[in-house]
Amino acid sequence: MTNIPVGILGTGSALPSRVVTNEDMAKMVDTTDEWIRSRTGISERRFVDEGMASSDLAVEAAKKAIEAAGIKPEEIGLVICATVTPDFMFPATACLIQDRLGAKKAAAFDLSAGCSGFLYALSCAVPMVQSGMYKYTLVIGVETLSKITDMTDRSTCVLFGDGAGAVVLGPTTEGRGFLSFEMGADGSGGELLKQAAGGSRNPATQETILAGEHFISMAGNDVFKFAVRILGSASEAALHKAGLTKADIDFLIPHQANTRIIDSAVNRLGLSPDKVYVNLHKYGNMSSASIPVALDEAVRLGKIQENDLLVLVGFGAGLTWGATTLRW
């Protein structure tokens, strides 16, 4: 069986122009800049304007990734969009993106794994290139979480932001690219982080809308404990599968949810802060968009060098988690 080495050929990201600071949030709910920063590390986040949807950000990020990869949209064989805020329940947002990009030969589908979505999407796309099924795939993580956040709930509204990140995957040289994946889920924690209404279990009604059941609900302390445990262990498992150790890590790009969660993973992995990319203070938690946006920024800032060993790791609703190792 074919086993083509697969790497990231191009990255891109897109962020709304509207900046919402902690001071802005303090005008909406009973909170302060100091309270938010001390507990989360967030100083500001980006919100889309009314009328802008997830696909709008995704297309912008995808165009940058395609340009960076030096390919044409019609060369893409597959588009996977990781999101919990699709434009519609159906058709898939990936199909809308495919059309607007002019990727006429591409299959397209959406994937829902919360903040782990981008890593789950990578784990689907990489084997398809490895097998020779597609030469190039486009993987996007995009969220417009401001659309499903209750701006009167101070426990959640200060946490989330909007954005999109994208990568083009394709063949690379032997010894480069993706080396391993560690994926997991614990559905018993599904109640801890969810959007309660709008699906077949609890369809949209006037009552569900008035009860605020279409907004994000989260048991923050429980999710925090899970995240602190899983970020480090998932990273170590992915390294083990690749025959590597913590000492081999050149750069870590974690899901950007909370600086205390990131710090705990960094300590467990024994990394110095200059080997970790953090942009949480600027954008908040962008769910499936957080890792690809951070990756794109790190690449464009020249922080990632050729032959660096990268670990990307995240956790999310489901509960889900994922980690991957790759040689840049």
C-alpha positions in Angstrom: 0.0 0.0 0.0 1.2 3.5 -0.8 2.4 5.5 2.2 3.3 8.9 0.9 4.8 11.3 3.5 2.3 14.1 4.1 3.1 17.7 5.3 1.6 21.1 5.6 2.4 23.0 2.3 0.7 26.3 3.3 -1.1 28.0 6.1 -3.6 30.9 6.3 -5.8 32.6 8.9 -8.6 35.2 9.0 -9.8 37.3 11.9 -12.7 39.7 12.2 -11.7 43.4 12.3 -13.9 44.1 15.4 -11.8 44.0 18.6 -13.8 43.5 21.9 -11.7 44.3 24.9 -12.2 43.2 28.5 -13.3 46.8 29.3 -16.0 46.3 26.6 -17.1 43.1 28.2 -17.3 44.9 31.6 -19.9 47.1 30.1 -22.1 44.1 29.3 -21.7 41.9 32.4 -20.5 42.3 36.0 -16.7 41.6 35.4 -13.4 43.5 35.2 -10.3 43.4 33.1 -8.2 42.2 36.0 -10.7 39.4 36.8 -10.7 38.1 33.2 -6.9 38.3 32.7 -6.0 36.7 36.0 -8.3 33.7 35.5 -8.0 33.2 31.7 -5.1 35.2 30.3 -7.5 36.9 27.8 -7.2 40.6 27.2 -9.4 40.9 24.1 -11.2 38.8 21.4 -12.6 39.3 17.9 -16.3 39.2 17.0 -17.7 39.1 13.5 -20.1 41.9 12.5 -23.8 41.1 12.0 -24.3 39.4 8.6 -20.9 37.7 8.6 -20.9 33.9 8.8 -18.3 31.2 9.4 -17.8 30.5 5.7 -16.8 34.1 5.1 -13.9 33.8 7.5 -13.1 30.3 6.2 -12.8 31.3 2.6 -10.4 34.2 3.4 -8.2 31.9 5.5 -8.3 29.1 2.8 -7.3 31.5 0.0 -4.2 32.5 2.0 -3.3 28.9 2.7 -3.7 27.9 -1.0 -1.6 30.9 -2.1 1.1 29.9 0.4 1.1 26.3 -0.9 1.5 27.5 -4.4 -1.3 25.5 -5.9 -4.6 26.2 -7.6 -8.0 25.7 -6.0 -9.0 23.2 -8.7 -6.1 20.9 -7.6 -7.6 20.3 -4.2 -9.2 16.9 -3.9 -10.9 17.3 -0.5 -12.2 20.1 1.8 -12.8 19.4 5.5 -14.3 22.1 7.6 -14.1 21.7 11.4 -16.7 23.8 13.1 -19.5 23.9 15.7 -20.9 27.1 14.2 -21.7 26.1 10.6 -23.6 28.6 8.3 -26.5 26.1 8.3 -27.3 22.7 9.7 -27.0 21.6 6.1 -25.6 22.0 3.5 -22.2 21.5 4.9 -20.2 24.7 5.3 -17.3 22.9 3.5 -19.5 22.7 0.4 -20.1 26.5 0.5 -16.4 27.1 0.9 -15.6 24.6 -2.0 -17.9 26.5 -4.3 -16.6 30.0 -3.4 -13.0 28.9 -3.8 -13.6 27.3 -7.2 -12.3 23.9 -5.9 -14.6 22.2 -8.4 -12.9 18.7 -8.2 -13.0 18.5 -4.4 -15.2 16.4 -2.1 -16.3 18.4 0.9 -17.7 17.7 4.4 -18.0 19.3 7.9 -16.7 17.7 11.1 -17.9 18.5 14.6 -15.5 17.7 17.5 -15.6 21.0 19.4 -12.2 22.6 20.1 -10.5 19.4 19.0 -12.1 19.7 15.5 -9.0 20.9 13.6 -7.0 17.9 14.9 -9.8 15.5 14.1 -10.0 16.9 10.6 -6.2 16.5 10.1 -6.4 12.9 11.3 -9.0 12.3 8.5 -7.2 14.2 5.8 -3.7 13.0 6.3 -4.4 9.3 5.5 -6.2 10.2 2.3 -3.1 11.9 1.0 -0.9 9.1 2.4 -2.9 6.5 0.4 -2.8 8.5 -2.8 -6.5 9.0 -2.8 -6.0 12.8 -3.0 -2.8 14.7 -3.8 -3.9 17.9 -1.9 -6.5 18.4 0.8 -7.7 21.6 2.5 -8.4 21.5 6.2 -10.1 24.5 7.9 -11.0 25.3 11.5 -13.5 28.1 11.8 -15.8 29.5 14.4 -18.2 32.4 15.0 -18.8 31.6 18.6 -20.1 35.1 19.3 -23.3 33.9 17.5 -24.0 31.2 20.1 -22.6 32.9 23.3 -25.0 34.3 25.9 -23.6 37.9 26.4 -25.3 38.0 29.8 -23.5 34.9 31.1 -20.3 36.2 32.6 -18.9 32.7 33.1 -18.8 32.1 29.3 -19.1 35.3 27.4 -15.6 36.6 28.3 -14.0 33.4 27.0 -14.8 33.0 23.3 -13.8 34.7 20.1 -14.3 34.3 16.3 -11.7 33.3 13.7 -10.6 30.9 11.0 -7.4 29.0 10.2 -6.6 26.8 7.3 -3.8 24.5 6.0 -3.1 22.8 2.7 -1.8 19.2 3.0 0.2 17.4 0.3 3.1 15.2 -0.4 6.4 16.1 1.2 9.9 14.5 1.4 10.7 11.3 3.3 11.1 11.9 7.1 9.1 15.1 7.0 5.4 15.9 7.7 3.0 14.1 10.0 4.5 11.3 12.1 1.7 10.3 14.5 -1.8 11.0 15.8 -3.3 10.4 19.2 -7.1 10.9 19.2 -9.7 10.2 21.9 -13.1 10.8 23.3 -15.1 10.4 26.5 -18.8 10.8 25.7 -19.7 10.5 29.4 -18.5 14.1 29.6 -20.8 15.3 26.9 -23.0 17.2 29.3 -20.1 19.4 30.5 -19.9 21.5 27.3 -22.8 21.7 24.9 -25.4 23.6 23.0 -28.6 22.1 24.4 -31.2 22.9 21.8 -31.5 23.0 18.0 -30.9 19.3 17.3 -33.2 16.3 17.0 -33.2 15.7 20.8 -34.4 19.2 21.6 -35.6 20.9 18.5 -35.9 24.7 18.3 -39.1 26.1 19.8 -40.1 29.4 21.3 -39.5 27.8 24.7 -36.0 26.7 24.0 -35.1 30.1 22.6 -36.6 31.9 25.7 -34.7 29.5 28.0 -31.4 30.4 26.3 -30.8 26.8 25.3 -29.2 27.7 22.0 -26.2 29.3 23.7 -23.1 27.5 24.9 -23.4 26.0 28.3 -20.2 24.8 30.2 -19.3 23.3 33.5 -16.1 25.4 33.7 -14.4 23.7 36.6 -15.0 20.2 35.3 -13.7 21.1 31.8 -10.7 22.8 33.3 -9.7 19.7 35.3 -10.1 17.5 32.3 -8.1 19.8 30.1 -5.2 20.1 32.6 -5.0 16.3 32.6 -5.4 15.6 28.9 -3.1 18.2 27.2 0.0 16.7 28.6 -0.9 13.1 28.4 -2.2 13.3 24.8 1.0 15.0 23.8 3.1 12.3 25.4 1.1 9.6 23.8 1.5 11.1 20.3 5.3 11.4 20.9 5.5 7.8 22.0 3.7 6.6 18.9 6.3 8.5 16.8 9.2 7.0 18.8 10.0 10.4 20.3 10.3 11.9 23.7 9.5 15.3 25.3 13.1 16.3 24.8 12.5 16.1 21.0 9.9 18.9 21.0 11.0 22.1 19.2 7.7 23.8 19.2 4.3 23.3 20.9 1.1 24.7 19.6 -1.7 24.0 22.1 -5.4 24.8 21.9 -5.8 28.4 23.2 -8.4 28.1 26.0 -6.8 29.3 29.2 -3.2 30.2 30.1 -3.3 28.2 33.3 -4.2 25.0 31.2 -1.4 25.8 28.7 1.1 26.4 31.6 0.3 23.1 33.2 0.9 21.2 29.9 4.2 23.2 29.3 5.4 22.3 32.8 4.5 18.6 32.3 6.4 18.5 29.0 9.3 20.4 30.5 9.3 23.1 27.8 10.7 26.6 28.0 8.2 29.3 27.2 9.9 30.3 23.9 9.0 26.9 22.5 5.3 27.5 23.0 3.1 29.7 20.9 0.3 31.6 22.8 -2.0 34.2 21.2 -4.9 33.6 23.7 -4.6 37.1 25.1 -5.5 38.6 21.6 -8.2 36.3 20.5 -9.7 34.3 23.3 -10.9 30.7 22.8 -11.7 30.3 19.1 -12.4 26.6 19.4 -11.5 24.6 16.3 -9.9 27.8 14.8 -7.4 28.3 17.7 -4.7 25.8 16.7 -4.6 26.7 12.9 -4.6 30.4 13.6 -1.7 30.0 16.1 0.1 27.8 13.6 -0.3 30.3 10.8 1.0 33.2 13.0 4.0 31.2 14.2 4.9 30.3 10.7 4.6 33.8 9.3 6.6 35.2 12.3 9.4 32.8 11.5 9.2 31.1 14.8 9.0 27.6 13.2 12.1 26.5 11.3 12.7 23.8 8.8 13.1 20.4 10.4 11.5 21.5 13.7 9.5 18.8 15.5 6.0 20.3 16.3 3.3 19.0 18.6 -0.2 20.3 18.1 -2.6 19.4 20.9 -6.1 20.2 21.9 -9.3 19.2 23.8 -12.9 20.0 23.4 -16.6 19.2 23.6 -17.5 15.6 23.4 -15.4 15.4 25.4 -12.7 14.9 22.8 -9.0 15.3 22.6 -6.2 15.0 20.0 -2.5 15.5 19.4 -0.2 15.2 16.4 3.5 15.2 15.9 5.0 16.5 12.6 8.4 17.3 11.2 8.3 20.8 9.6 
